[in-house]
Amino acid sequence: MRNTIIISLFLLLLISCKEYSAENYPKLASKTGTYEHIESCYFMQSGDLNLFPKNIKDSIELYYEKRIGEEYSKRLKFDFGYIYSDKPIQDLRNKTLIDSIFDYEERLKNCDTTYSYPVYTSAYNLVMEEIGIKKLGLNLVIDSKGKIIKDFQFPHFKQSINELKIIPIDSVNSILQQRKISTDKLYMAIDYDDQKQSLFWFPQTIISPGSIAGPSCFPEIEYHFWMNMITGEIIEIDKKIKTFYNTVYN
């Protein structure tokens, strides 16, 4: 458990540094969804879906196509995948940095053997630049028998994406202009609210990039508001909500 917490903090640090680097203020919004962590005895990260067995690869691609439609499935870009196993994985060419830091023997003490191994995670990014989405992470977890362990984390995608009327990012820009909020160092993000089960546009201004021995990290950020990407509802952010966001979401 201790190693899992350390790994999670390490990954969060890497993601935060990359996301908020001073030279990387995106003009489009993005959200990379989290993937299901499985405490397996062995695991391997892969940047190539072709390393998965053909039947698993075909099942994954077919599932994405059925869930979001053929038109949008063509926009998907494979990001990464994980193979979880209860037995040693022969192909360790893509051995991760985490693997080299933490000994496999430690993982063997707490590994979960209840799954039908091997288990596969596939993370794709959906690109919809015409409405302002740079990437939206859609992650699927499937076992060796084709059973879905974890579906996409956004309930809106339970309906056809073709029927989903997403309010374009231009609507957010209009409100920013009305409030005379500068686009200088403006960071456009996508957030997800579990209670409302909806996606939100989430504009932020990075006041100070901060620094930590290399890439910029832990920046000082002014949060502006949330806009529901489906209904257009505006949720203002006060100090209380801001504190809640920092505590829970980060």
C-alpha positions as a Markdown table, in Angstrom:
| # | Residue | x | y | z |
|---|---|---|---|---|
| 1 | Met | 0.0 | 0.0 | 0.0 |
| 2 | Arg | 2.8 | 2.4 | 0.9 |
| 3 | Asn | 4.5 | 1.8 | -2.5 |
| 4 | Thr | 1.1 | 2.4 | -4.3 |
| 5 | Ile | 0.8 | 5.8 | -2.5 |
| 6 | Ile | 4.4 | 6.7 | -3.4 |
| 7 | Ile | 3.9 | 5.7 | -7.0 |
| 8 | Ser | 0.6 | 7.8 | -7.2 |
| 9 | Leu | 2.3 | 10.8 | -5.8 |
| 10 | Phe | 5.2 | 10.4 | -8.2 |
| 11 | Leu | 2.9 | 10.1 | -11.2 |
| 12 | Leu | 0.9 | 13.2 | -10.1 |
| 13 | Leu | 4.1 | 15.2 | -9.8 |
| 14 | Leu | 5.2 | 14.3 | -13.3 |
| 15 | Ile | 1.8 | 15.0 | -14.7 |
| 16 | Ser | 1.6 | 18.4 | -12.9 |
| 17 | Cys | 5.0 | 19.5 | -14.0 |
| 18 | Lys | 4.3 | 18.7 | -17.6 |
| 19 | Glu | 0.8 | 20.1 | -17.7 |
| 20 | Tyr | 1.8 | 23.5 | -16.1 |
| 21 | Ser | 5.1 | 24.0 | -17.7 |
| 22 | Ala | 5.5 | 27.7 | -18.5 |
| 23 | Glu | 6.2 | 27.0 | -22.2 |
| 24 | Asn | 3.1 | 24.8 | -22.5 |
| 25 | Tyr | 0.0 | 27.0 | -22.0 |
| 26 | Pro | -2.5 | 25.3 | -24.3 |
| 27 | Lys | -5.1 | 27.2 | -26.3 |
| 28 | Leu | -7.4 | 24.2 | -26.4 |
| 29 | Ala | -8.8 | 22.4 | -23.4 |
| 30 | Ser | -7.7 | 18.9 | -22.3 |
| 31 | Lys | -8.4 | 16.3 | -19.7 |
| 32 | Thr | -6.5 | 13.0 | -19.5 |
| 33 | Gly | -8.8 | 10.7 | -17.5 |
| 34 | Thr | -7.3 | 8.4 | -14.8 |
| 35 | Tyr | -7.0 | 4.7 | -15.5 |
| 36 | Glu | -8.0 | 1.9 | -13.2 |
| 37 | His | -5.0 | 0.9 | -11.0 |
| 38 | Ile | -4.8 | -2.8 | -10.4 |
| 39 | Glu | -2.5 | -4.1 | -7.7 |
| 40 | Ser | -1.3 | -7.0 | -9.9 |
| 41 | Cys | 1.8 | -9.1 | -9.2 |
| 42 | Tyr | 3.4 | -7.9 | -12.5 |
| 43 | Phe | 2.7 | -5.1 | -14.9 |
| 44 | Met | 4.1 | -3.5 | -18.0 |
| 45 | Gln | 3.4 | -0.2 | -19.8 |
| 46 | Ser | 3.2 | -0.2 | -23.5 |
| 47 | Gly | 3.0 | 2.6 | -26.1 |
| 48 | Asp | 2.1 | 0.1 | -28.8 |
| 49 | Leu | -1.4 | -1.5 | -28.9 |
| 50 | Asn | 0.0 | -4.1 | -31.2 |
| 51 | Leu | 1.8 | -5.7 | -28.3 |
| 52 | Phe | -1.6 | -6.8 | -27.0 |
| 53 | Pro | -2.9 | -10.1 | -28.3 |
| 54 | Lys | -4.9 | -9.6 | -31.5 |
| 55 | Asn | -8.2 | -10.7 | -30.1 |
| 56 | Ile | -7.9 | -8.2 | -27.2 |
| 57 | Lys | -6.8 | -5.4 | -29.6 |
| 58 | Asp | -9.7 | -6.2 | -31.9 |
| 59 | Ser | -12.2 | -6.2 | -28.9 |
| 60 | Ile | -10.9 | -2.9 | -27.6 |
| 61 | Glu | -11.1 | -1.2 | -31.0 |
| 62 | Leu | -14.6 | -2.6 | -31.7 |
| 63 | Tyr | -15.8 | -1.5 | -28.2 |
| 64 | Tyr | -14.6 | 2.1 | -28.7 |
| 65 | Glu | -16.3 | 2.2 | -32.1 |
| 66 | Lys | -19.7 | 1.0 | -30.7 |
| 67 | Arg | -19.5 | 3.4 | -27.8 |
| 68 | Ile | -18.8 | 6.6 | -29.6 |
| 69 | Gly | -19.7 | 5.8 | -33.2 |
| 70 | Glu | -17.5 | 5.2 | -36.2 |
| 71 | Glu | -17.1 | 8.9 | -37.1 |
| 72 | Tyr | -15.6 | 9.8 | -33.7 |
| 73 | Ser | -13.7 | 6.5 | -33.2 |
| 74 | Lys | -11.6 | 7.6 | -36.2 |
| 75 | Arg | -10.4 | 10.6 | -34.2 |
| 76 | Leu | -9.1 | 8.5 | -31.4 |
| 77 | Lys | -5.4 | 8.5 | -30.8 |
| 78 | Phe | -3.9 | 5.7 | -28.7 |
| 79 | Asp | -1.9 | 7.1 | -25.8 |
| 80 | Phe | -0.7 | 4.2 | -23.7 |
| 81 | Gly | -1.7 | 0.8 | -22.3 |
| 82 | Tyr | -0.9 | -1.4 | -19.4 |
| 83 | Ile | -0.7 | -5.1 | -19.1 |
| 84 | Tyr | -1.4 | -6.5 | -15.6 |
| 85 | Ser | -0.6 | -10.1 | -14.8 |
| 86 | Asp | -0.3 | -12.6 | -12.0 |
| 87 | Lys | 2.7 | -14.2 | -13.8 |
| 88 | Pro | 6.0 | -12.7 | -15.0 |
| 89 | Ile | 5.6 | -10.8 | -18.3 |
| 90 | Gln | 8.2 | -12.0 | -20.8 |
| 91 | Asp | 8.4 | -8.9 | -22.9 |
| 92 | Leu | 9.9 | -6.2 | -20.7 |
| 93 | Arg | 11.3 | -4.1 | -23.5 |
| 94 | Asn | 9.0 | -1.2 | -22.4 |
| 95 | Lys | 9.9 | -1.5 | -18.8 |
| 96 | Thr | 8.7 | 1.6 | -17.0 |
| 97 | Leu | 10.7 | 4.0 | -14.8 |
| 98 | Ile | 8.5 | 3.0 | -11.9 |
| 99 | Asp | 9.5 | -0.7 | -12.4 |
| 100 | Ser | 13.1 | 0.2 | -12.2 |
| 101 | Ile | 12.6 | 2.1 | -8.9 |
| 102 | Phe | 10.4 | -0.3 | -7.0 |
| 103 | Asp | 11.3 | -4.0 | -6.7 |
| 104 | Tyr | 8.9 | -6.6 | -8.0 |
| 105 | Glu | 9.3 | -8.5 | -4.8 |
| 106 | Glu | 7.5 | -5.7 | -2.9 |
| 107 | Arg | 4.5 | -6.0 | -5.3 |
| 108 | Leu | 4.3 | -9.7 | -4.8 |
| 109 | Lys | 3.4 | -9.2 | -1.1 |
| 110 | Asn | 0.2 | -7.3 | -1.8 |
| 111 | Cys | -0.8 | -8.3 | -5.4 |
| 112 | Asp | -4.5 | -8.9 | -6.1 |
| 113 | Thr | -5.1 | -12.3 | -7.7 |
| 114 | Thr | -8.9 | -12.2 | -8.0 |
| 115 | Tyr | -8.9 | -10.9 | -11.6 |
| 116 | Ser | -9.0 | -13.0 | -14.8 |
| 117 | Tyr | -5.4 | -12.2 | -15.9 |
| 118 | Pro | -4.0 | -10.8 | -18.0 |
| 119 | Val | -5.9 | -7.5 | -17.7 |
| 120 | Tyr | -5.4 | -4.8 | -20.2 |
| 121 | Thr | -5.8 | -1.0 | -20.0 |
| 122 | Ser | -6.1 | 1.1 | -23.1 |
| 123 | Ala | -6.1 | 4.9 | -22.9 |
| 124 | Tyr | -7.1 | 6.9 | -26.0 |
| 125 | Asn | -7.4 | 10.6 | -26.5 |
| 126 | Leu | -10.5 | 11.9 | -28.3 |
| 127 | Val | -9.7 | 15.0 | -30.3 |
| 128 | Met | -12.5 | 17.5 | -31.2 |
| 129 | Glu | -10.6 | 20.7 | -32.1 |
| 130 | Glu | -13.5 | 22.2 | -33.9 |
| 131 | Ile | -15.2 | 22.8 | -30.5 |
| 132 | Gly | -12.0 | 23.3 | -28.6 |
| 133 | Ile | -11.1 | 19.9 | -27.2 |
| 134 | Lys | -7.4 | 19.2 | -27.6 |
| 135 | Lys | -7.8 | 15.8 | -25.9 |
| 136 | Leu | -10.3 | 14.0 | -23.8 |
| 137 | Gly | -9.0 | 10.8 | -22.2 |
| 138 | Leu | -11.2 | 7.7 | -22.7 |
| 139 | Asn | -9.8 | 4.7 | -20.8 |
| 140 | Leu | -11.0 | 1.2 | -21.0 |
| 141 | Val | -10.0 | -1.8 | -18.8 |
| 142 | Ile | -10.7 | -5.3 | -20.1 |
| 143 | Asp | -9.7 | -8.8 | -18.9 |
| 144 | Ser | -8.5 | -11.8 | -20.9 |
| 145 | Lys | -12.0 | -13.0 | -21.4 |
| 146 | Gly | -13.2 | -9.8 | -22.9 |
| 147 | Lys | -15.1 | -8.7 | -19.7 |
| 148 | Ile | -15.2 | -4.9 | -19.2 |
| 149 | Ile | -13.7 | -4.1 | -15.8 |
| 150 | Lys | -13.9 | -0.3 | -16.2 |
| 151 | Asp | -15.8 | 1.6 | -18.8 |
| 152 | Phe | -15.2 | 5.2 | -19.8 |
| 153 | Gln | -15.3 | 7.4 | -16.7 |
| 154 | Phe | -17.7 | 10.0 | -18.2 |
| 155 | Pro | -21.4 | 8.9 | -18.0 |
| 156 | His | -22.3 | 11.3 | -20.8 |
| 157 | Phe | -20.7 | 8.9 | -23.2 |
| 158 | Lys | -23.2 | 6.2 | -22.3 |
| 159 | Gln | -25.4 | 7.9 | -24.9 |
| 160 | Ser | -24.3 | 8.4 | -28.5 |
| 161 | Ile | -21.7 | 11.1 | -28.8 |
| 162 | Asn | -23.4 | 12.1 | -32.0 |
| 163 | Glu | -26.4 | 13.1 | -30.0 |
| 164 | Leu | -24.3 | 14.9 | -27.4 |
| 165 | Lys | -24.5 | 18.7 | -27.9 |
| 166 | Ile | -21.3 | 20.0 | -26.4 |
| 167 | Ile | -21.2 | 23.8 | -26.0 |
| 168 | Pro | -18.1 | 25.0 | -27.9 |
| 169 | Ile | -15.2 | 26.7 | -26.2 |
| 170 | Asp | -16.1 | 30.0 | -28.0 |
| 171 | Ser | -18.9 | 30.4 | -25.4 |
| 172 | Val | -16.3 | 30.4 | -22.7 |
| 173 | Asn | -14.2 | 32.9 | -24.5 |
| 174 | Ser | -17.2 | 35.3 | -24.8 |
| 175 | Ile | -17.7 | 35.2 | -21.0 |
| 176 | Leu | -14.0 | 35.8 | -20.4 |
| 177 | Gln | -14.2 | 38.8 | -22.7 |
| 178 | Gln | -17.3 | 40.2 | -21.0 |
| 179 | Arg | -15.4 | 39.9 | -17.6 |
| 180 | Lys | -12.3 | 41.4 | -19.2 |
| 181 | Ile | -10.2 | 38.4 | -18.2 |
| 182 | Ser | -7.0 | 38.4 | -20.2 |
| 183 | Thr | -6.1 | 35.5 | -22.4 |
| 184 | Asp | -2.4 | 35.9 | -21.3 |
| 185 | Lys | -1.3 | 32.7 | -19.6 |
| 186 | Leu | -4.9 | 31.4 | -19.8 |
| 187 | Tyr | -5.2 | 27.7 | -19.3 |
| 188 | Met | -8.3 | 26.1 | -20.7 |
| 189 | Ala | -9.1 | 22.8 | -18.9 |
| 190 | Ile | -11.9 | 20.3 | -18.8 |
| 191 | Asp | -13.2 | 19.1 | -15.5 |
| 192 | Tyr | -15.7 | 16.4 | -14.5 |
| 193 | Asp | -18.3 | 16.7 | -11.6 |
| 194 | Asp | -19.3 | 13.3 | -10.2 |
| 195 | Gln | -22.4 | 14.7 | -8.5 |
| 196 | Lys | -23.8 | 16.4 | -11.6 |
| 197 | Gln | -22.3 | 13.7 | -13.8 |
| 198 | Ser | -21.3 | 16.3 | -16.4 |
| 199 | Leu | -18.2 | 17.7 | -18.1 |
| 200 | Phe | -17.3 | 21.4 | -17.5 |
| 201 | Trp | -15.1 | 23.9 | -19.2 |
| 202 | Phe | -12.7 | 25.2 | -16.6 |
| 203 | Pro | -10.7 | 28.4 | -17.5 |
| 204 | Gln | -7.8 | 29.2 | -15.2 |
| 205 | Thr | -5.1 | 31.9 | -15.3 |
| 206 | Ile | -1.6 | 30.9 | -14.2 |
| 207 | Ile | -0.3 | 33.8 | -12.1 |
| 208 | Ser | 3.0 | 32.3 | -11.2 |
| 209 | Pro | 4.5 | 29.1 | -12.8 |
| 210 | Gly | 6.4 | 28.1 | -9.6 |
| 211 | Ser | 9.5 | 25.9 | -10.0 |
| 212 | Ile | 10.9 | 22.7 | -8.6 |
| 213 | Ala | 14.3 | 21.7 | -9.9 |
| 214 | Gly | 13.5 | 21.7 | -13.6 |
| 215 | Pro | 10.0 | 21.8 | -15.1 |
| 216 | Ser | 7.6 | 24.3 | -13.6 |
| 217 | Cys | 5.5 | 22.8 | -10.8 |
| 218 | Phe | 3.0 | 23.9 | -8.2 |
| 219 | Pro | 1.9 | 27.1 | -9.9 |
| 220 | Glu | -0.2 | 29.9 | -8.4 |
| 221 | Ile | -3.5 | 29.7 | -10.2 |
| 222 | Glu | -6.6 | 31.9 | -10.3 |
| 223 | Tyr | -9.7 | 29.9 | -11.0 |
| 224 | His | -12.5 | 31.7 | -12.8 |
| 225 | Phe | -15.7 | 29.6 | -13.1 |
| 226 | Trp | -17.0 | 26.3 | -14.4 |
| 227 | Met | -19.3 | 26.2 | -17.4 |
| 228 | Asn | -21.4 | 23.0 | -17.9 |
| 229 | Met | -20.4 | 21.8 | -21.4 |
| 230 | Ile | -23.9 | 20.4 | -22.0 |
| 231 | Thr | -26.3 | 22.9 | -20.3 |
| 232 | Gly | -24.3 | 26.1 | -20.3 |
| 233 | Glu | -24.8 | 26.5 | -16.5 |
| 234 | Ile | -22.2 | 28.8 | -14.9 |
| 235 | Ile | -20.9 | 27.9 | -11.5 |
| 236 | Glu | -18.9 | 30.7 | -9.8 |
| 237 | Ile | -15.9 | 29.8 | -7.8 |
| 238 | Asp | -15.4 | 31.5 | -4.4 |
| 239 | Lys | -12.6 | 30.9 | -1.9 |
| 240 | Lys | -14.6 | 28.0 | -0.2 |
| 241 | Ile | -15.1 | 26.1 | -3.5 |
| 242 | Lys | -11.5 | 26.9 | -4.6 |
| 243 | Thr | -10.2 | 25.2 | -1.3 |
| 244 | Phe | -12.5 | 22.3 | -1.9 |
| 245 | Tyr | -11.1 | 21.9 | -5.5 |
| 246 | Asn | -7.5 | 22.0 | -4.3 |
| 247 | Thr | -8.3 | 19.5 | -1.6 |
| 248 | Val | -10.4 | 16.9 | -3.4 |
| 249 | Tyr | -9.6 | 17.1 | -7.1 |
| 250 | Asn | -5.9 | 17.6 | -6.9 |
